[in-house]
Amino acid sequence: MRGRELTARGERSVSDVDDTLTKLTGDVLVAVSEQVRHLIGKGLIEPEKLQLTIEARRERAKELVDAGMSRREAAKVLGVSHTTVQNDLADSLPKTGKEVASEPDAEPQPVHLRAREEKREALVRKNEALAAVEIEAP
């Protein structure tokens, strides 16, 4: 059964499992962000030491959205408005034309197709990294 796994409820495609893993990862990031906000509120963490540079925030916003998070979820994790994330993502798009070539000799590819492929590759890399983590038994 290539591309599928057997679960207690029946079969699920690998993409369903990837989507579930992406959602759970997003939920964890949101929970951590909320915990950090709580610690800041209690005065246990200084917020100035936690702020990203604008460039780092833009890169992180792109990573989070490429990994499957919504813009609003990414904004919550980053501690900014969803409009800021939207602007950060717009700033990361190519400024010239609607098509970009992925390789020097390659045919230009529409931006939306390239973005979809980049998102898929990001999910694959993230899942490979998560799969490589060893979990020790208690």
Residue frames relative to the residue before (quaternion, step in Angstrom):
aa qw qx qy qz dx dy dz
M 1.0000 0.0000 0.0000 0.0000 0.00 0.00 0.00
R 0.0581 -0.8352 0.5469 -0.0037 3.53 0.46 1.20
G 0.8155 0.2438 -0.1904 0.4891 3.56 -1.04 0.87
R 0.7230 0.3357 -0.2360 0.5558 3.60 1.23 0.15
E 0.1555 -0.7514 0.6271 0.1340 3.51 -1.23 0.41
L 0.4216 -0.6962 0.5255 0.2476 3.51 -1.15 0.65
T 0.0590 -0.7885 0.6122 0.0115 3.56 -0.82 0.98
A 0.7029 -0.4439 0.3317 0.4460 3.54 -1.32 0.10
R 0.7226 0.4240 -0.2465 0.4871 3.60 1.09 -0.63
G 0.7128 -0.3760 0.2645 0.5297 3.60 1.21 -0.07
E 0.7239 -0.4250 0.3196 0.4396 3.52 -1.25 -0.43
R 0.0537 -0.7575 0.6494 0.0400 3.52 -1.21 0.67
S 0.4541 -0.6790 0.4943 0.2973 3.53 -0.94 0.81
V 0.6403 -0.5226 0.3984 0.3977 3.54 -1.26 0.44
S 0.6422 0.5185 -0.3423 0.4489 3.60 0.97 -0.72
D 0.6045 0.5366 -0.3554 0.4694 3.62 1.11 -0.60
V 0.6455 0.5046 -0.3078 0.4837 3.55 1.02 -0.85
D 0.6384 0.5189 -0.3190 0.4705 3.60 0.98 -0.85
D 0.6520 0.5098 -0.3146 0.4648 3.59 0.94 -0.86
T 0.6477 0.5109 -0.3108 0.4721 3.58 1.00 -0.85
L 0.6571 0.5048 -0.3043 0.4699 3.58 0.95 -0.89
T 0.6391 0.5191 -0.3206 0.4683 3.59 0.98 -0.81
K 0.6542 0.5075 -0.3064 0.4698 3.58 0.95 -0.87
L 0.6662 0.4959 -0.3054 0.4659 3.59 0.91 -0.88
T 0.6290 0.5251 -0.3292 0.4693 3.58 1.02 -0.79
G 0.6440 0.5190 -0.3117 0.4677 3.56 0.99 -0.84
D 0.6426 0.5217 -0.3173 0.4628 3.57 0.99 -0.85
V 0.6402 0.5155 -0.3258 0.4672 3.59 1.00 -0.79
L 0.6594 0.5101 -0.3122 0.4555 3.58 0.92 -0.88
V 0.6411 0.5096 -0.3225 0.4747 3.57 0.99 -0.81
A 0.6539 0.5140 -0.3144 0.4575 3.60 0.94 -0.86
V 0.6440 0.5067 -0.3232 0.4733 3.59 0.97 -0.81
S 0.6335 0.5335 -0.3228 0.4581 3.57 0.98 -0.86
E 0.6621 0.4957 -0.3039 0.4728 3.59 0.95 -0.86
Q 0.6338 0.5235 -0.3297 0.4642 3.59 1.03 -0.74
V 0.6382 0.5151 -0.3255 0.4706 3.59 0.98 -0.82
R 0.6334 0.5208 -0.3298 0.4678 3.60 0.97 -0.82
H 0.6294 0.5289 -0.3247 0.4676 3.58 1.02 -0.79
L 0.6737 0.4932 -0.2930 0.4658 3.59 0.90 -0.91
I 0.6080 0.5259 -0.3443 0.4851 3.58 1.10 -0.67
G 0.6506 0.5320 -0.3042 0.4485 3.56 0.95 -0.93
K 0.6908 0.4543 -0.2643 0.4965 3.59 1.09 -0.70
G 0.4947 -0.6831 0.4091 0.3483 3.59 1.29 -0.11
L 0.4783 0.6921 -0.4222 0.3378 3.59 1.24 0.33
I 0.7483 0.2255 -0.1458 0.6066 3.58 1.30 -0.32
E 0.3405 -0.7220 0.5640 0.2113 3.55 -1.05 0.78
P 0.4278 -0.7449 0.4459 0.2516 3.62 -0.50 1.15
E 0.5839 0.6000 -0.3760 0.3972 3.60 1.08 -0.64
K 0.6758 0.4960 -0.2886 0.4626 3.55 1.10 -0.68
L 0.6843 0.4993 -0.2784 0.4527 3.59 1.24 -0.28
Q 0.5554 0.6478 -0.3940 0.3415 3.60 1.17 -0.38
L 0.3770 -0.7046 0.5636 0.2091 3.52 -1.11 0.84
T 0.5202 -0.5557 0.5137 0.3959 3.54 -1.24 0.32
I 0.6584 -0.5023 0.3617 0.4282 3.58 -1.19 0.38
E 0.6653 0.5051 -0.3087 0.4550 3.58 0.89 -0.89
A 0.6557 0.4974 -0.3110 0.4754 3.60 0.95 -0.85
R 0.6319 0.5230 -0.3322 0.4656 3.61 1.02 -0.78
R 0.6445 0.5222 -0.3218 0.4565 3.59 0.95 -0.85
E 0.6603 0.4974 -0.3042 0.4733 3.56 0.94 -0.90
R 0.6715 0.4990 -0.2965 0.4606 3.58 0.91 -0.90
A 0.6177 0.5351 -0.3420 0.4638 3.59 1.02 -0.79
K 0.6612 0.5015 -0.3075 0.4656 3.58 0.91 -0.90
E 0.6423 0.5249 -0.3240 0.4549 3.59 0.95 -0.85
L 0.6780 0.4995 -0.2982 0.4493 3.58 0.86 -0.96
V 0.6826 0.4683 -0.2897 0.4804 3.60 0.89 -0.92
D 0.6426 0.5160 -0.3250 0.4640 3.60 1.00 -0.79
A 0.6648 0.4971 -0.2949 0.4733 3.58 1.15 -0.60
G 0.6821 -0.5288 0.2733 0.4247 3.58 1.26 0.08
M 0.5049 0.6405 -0.4404 0.3754 3.59 1.22 0.02
S 0.4846 -0.6117 0.5206 0.3464 3.55 -1.18 0.49
R 0.6399 -0.5170 0.3921 0.4116 3.57 -1.26 0.33
R 0.6459 0.5177 -0.3275 0.4556 3.58 1.00 -0.75
E 0.6453 0.5051 -0.3241 0.4728 3.60 0.98 -0.79
A 0.6449 0.5131 -0.3156 0.4703 3.57 0.96 -0.88
A 0.6341 0.5320 -0.3273 0.4558 3.58 0.99 -0.82
K 0.6481 0.5185 -0.3151 0.4602 3.58 0.97 -0.86
V 0.6519 0.5104 -0.3078 0.4688 3.58 0.99 -0.86
L 0.7296 0.4345 -0.2319 0.4744 3.58 0.95 -0.91
G 0.4264 -0.7259 0.4488 0.2996 3.57 1.23 -0.27
V 0.5921 0.5151 -0.3794 0.4900 3.55 1.14 0.72
S 0.6168 -0.5354 0.4024 0.4135 3.57 -1.26 0.09
H 0.6049 -0.5550 0.4124 0.3950 3.58 -1.22 0.43
T 0.5799 0.5711 -0.3731 0.4454 3.60 1.18 -0.49
T 0.6241 0.5278 -0.3358 0.4682 3.58 1.04 -0.75
V 0.6472 0.4998 -0.3167 0.4807 3.58 0.96 -0.85
Q 0.6298 0.5305 -0.3310 0.4608 3.58 0.95 -0.85
N 0.6745 0.4806 -0.2891 0.4801 3.60 0.93 -0.88
D 0.6315 0.5299 -0.3324 0.4581 3.58 1.01 -0.79
L 0.6662 0.4891 -0.3025 0.4749 3.58 0.98 -0.81
A 0.6302 0.5221 -0.3321 0.4690 3.59 1.02 -0.76
D 0.6498 0.5225 -0.3114 0.4557 3.59 1.04 -0.77
S 0.6767 0.4989 -0.2973 0.4525 3.59 1.16 -0.50
L 0.5463 0.6090 -0.4027 0.4105 3.60 1.27 -0.15
P 0.6042 -0.5478 0.4152 0.4032 3.60 -1.17 0.50
K 0.4144 -0.7412 0.4809 0.2186 3.57 -0.97 0.86
T 0.7459 0.3776 -0.2181 0.5034 3.59 1.15 -0.41
G 0.8640 0.0683 -0.0653 0.4945 3.57 -0.80 1.01
K 0.5079 -0.6498 0.4826 0.2947 3.49 -1.36 0.12
E 0.7220 0.3635 -0.2376 0.5387 3.55 1.27 -0.03
V 0.0881 -0.7711 0.6285 0.0514 3.54 -1.18 0.63
A 0.3807 -0.7011 0.5506 0.2456 3.55 -1.12 0.66
S 0.3977 -0.7332 0.4976 0.2380 3.59 -0.81 0.97
E 0.7693 0.1047 -0.0649 0.6269 3.60 1.18 -0.53
P 0.6700 -0.5315 0.3173 0.4098 3.61 -1.07 0.56
D 0.7691 0.3429 -0.1908 0.5045 3.61 0.92 -0.84
A 0.5199 0.6614 -0.4048 0.3584 3.58 1.28 -0.08
E 0.5543 -0.5700 0.4867 0.3619 3.51 -1.26 0.47
P 0.5510 -0.5953 0.4441 0.3806 3.62 -1.02 0.63
Q 0.2081 -0.7718 0.5944 0.0880 3.54 -1.05 0.86
P 0.5262 -0.6243 0.4525 0.3586 3.63 -0.87 0.81
V 0.6082 -0.6025 0.3860 0.3438 3.55 -1.01 0.90
H 0.6756 0.5035 -0.3272 0.4278 3.62 0.85 -0.87
L 0.6437 0.5006 -0.3325 0.4739 3.62 1.08 -0.63
R 0.6382 0.5132 -0.3281 0.4708 3.56 1.02 -0.78
A 0.6378 0.5256 -0.3273 0.4580 3.59 0.97 -0.83
R 0.6425 0.5187 -0.3228 0.4626 3.57 0.97 -0.84
E 0.6639 0.4951 -0.3027 0.4717 3.58 0.95 -0.88
E 0.6404 0.5147 -0.3237 0.4693 3.59 0.99 -0.80
K 0.6352 0.5235 -0.3266 0.4646 3.59 1.02 -0.80
R 0.6478 0.5107 -0.3151 0.4693 3.58 0.96 -0.87
E 0.6654 0.4987 -0.3045 0.4646 3.58 0.92 -0.90
A 0.6292 0.5290 -0.3331 0.4619 3.60 1.03 -0.76
L 0.6490 0.5095 -0.3144 0.4694 3.59 0.98 -0.83
V 0.6413 0.5173 -0.3234 0.4653 3.57 0.98 -0.83
R 0.6620 0.5013 -0.3069 0.4651 3.60 0.90 -0.93
K 0.6561 0.5130 -0.3136 0.4561 3.58 0.94 -0.91
N 0.6898 0.4765 -0.2888 0.4624 3.57 0.87 -0.91
E 0.6139 0.5273 -0.3512 0.4708 3.59 1.08 -0.64
A 0.6479 0.5129 -0.3137 0.4677 3.57 1.00 -0.83
L 0.6609 0.4937 -0.3042 0.4764 3.58 0.97 -0.84
A 0.6493 0.5181 -0.3201 0.4556 3.58 1.01 -0.75
A 0.6592 0.5269 -0.3061 0.4407 3.58 1.13 -0.62
V 0.5504 0.6115 -0.3976 0.4063 3.58 1.23 -0.32
E 0.2845 -0.7582 0.5658 0.1550 3.51 -0.84 1.02
I 0.1998 -0.7659 0.6022 0.1040 3.55 -0.88 0.95
E 0.2768 -0.7764 0.5477 0.1433 3.52 -0.72 1.11
A 0.4524 -0.6702 0.5187 0.2778 3.54 -1.02 0.80
P 0.5307 -0.6488 0.4363 0.3272 3.60 -1.01 0.75
